[in-house]
Amino acid sequence: MKLGSISKGFKKRKKGVKQALKSLGKQVQHLDNIIVNQENLTDKLLHRMTPGPEAFGQVLREESAILFPDSDDLDVLKLETKKAV
């Protein structure tokens, strides 16, 4: 085998490795974009599933109505609920 043919083979392999790395870089970037999109979708879903403060107020009113049916004052209900805990 001649040195020139070894050198050509090495250059071909080097070129092939560069192309493979370039392709892998594109695939990694694509997968990274997919992950970011999935994280954003998950955040949006969790945000929709997390009740706002008005929902907690409604739950407090409903629980208070059950525990203290004769009381209509929400502040009194909060105090009574804290005492009950």
C-alpha positions in Angstrom: 0.0 0.0 0.0 1.4 3.4 -0.9 1.5 6.4 1.4 -0.6 8.4 -1.1 -3.5 5.9 -1.0 -3.4 5.8 2.8 -3.5 9.6 2.9 -6.5 9.6 0.6 -8.3 7.0 2.7 -7.6 9.1 5.8 -8.9 12.2 4.1 -12.1 10.4 3.1 -12.7 9.1 6.6 -12.0 12.6 8.0 -14.5 14.1 5.6 -17.1 11.3 6.5 -16.6 12.0 10.2 -17.1 15.8 9.7 -20.3 15.1 7.8 -21.5 12.7 10.5 -20.7 15.3 13.2 -22.5 18.0 11.3 -25.6 15.7 10.9 -25.5 14.8 14.6 -25.3 18.5 15.4 -28.5 19.2 13.4 -30.2 16.2 15.1 -29.2 17.4 18.6 -30.5 20.9 17.8 -33.8 19.4 16.5 -34.2 17.2 19.7 -33.3 20.3 21.8 -36.1 22.2 20.1 -38.5 19.3 20.8 -37.6 19.3 24.5 -38.1 23.0 24.8 -41.5 22.8 23.1 -42.5 19.9 25.4 -41.4 21.9 28.5 -43.4 24.9 27.3 -46.5 22.7 26.7 -46.1 21.1 30.2 -45.8 24.6 31.8 -49.0 25.7 30.0 -50.8 22.6 31.1 -49.7 22.9 34.7 -50.7 26.6 34.7 -54.2 25.6 33.5 -54.5 22.9 36.2 -53.3 25.1 39.0 -56.3 26.9 40.5 -56.1 30.6 41.0 -56.7 32.4 44.4 -60.4 32.8 43.6 -60.8 29.1 43.5 -59.3 28.8 47.0 -61.6 31.4 48.2 -64.5 29.5 46.8 -63.3 26.3 48.5 -63.0 28.1 51.8 -66.6 29.5 51.4 -67.9 26.0 50.6 -66.1 24.4 53.5 -67.1 27.1 55.8 -70.7 26.8 54.8 -70.6 23.1 55.6 -68.7 23.6 59.0 -70.5 26.7 60.1 -73.8 26.8 58.3 -75.2 29.7 60.4 -72.4 32.2 59.7 -72.3 34.4 56.6 -69.2 36.6 57.4 -66.2 35.2 55.6 -63.7 36.9 58.0 -65.4 35.3 60.9 -65.4 32.0 59.0 -61.6 32.3 58.5 -61.1 32.9 62.2 -63.3 30.0 63.2 -61.6 27.8 60.6 -58.2 28.7 62.0 -59.4 27.9 65.6 -60.8 24.6 64.4 -57.4 23.5 63.0 
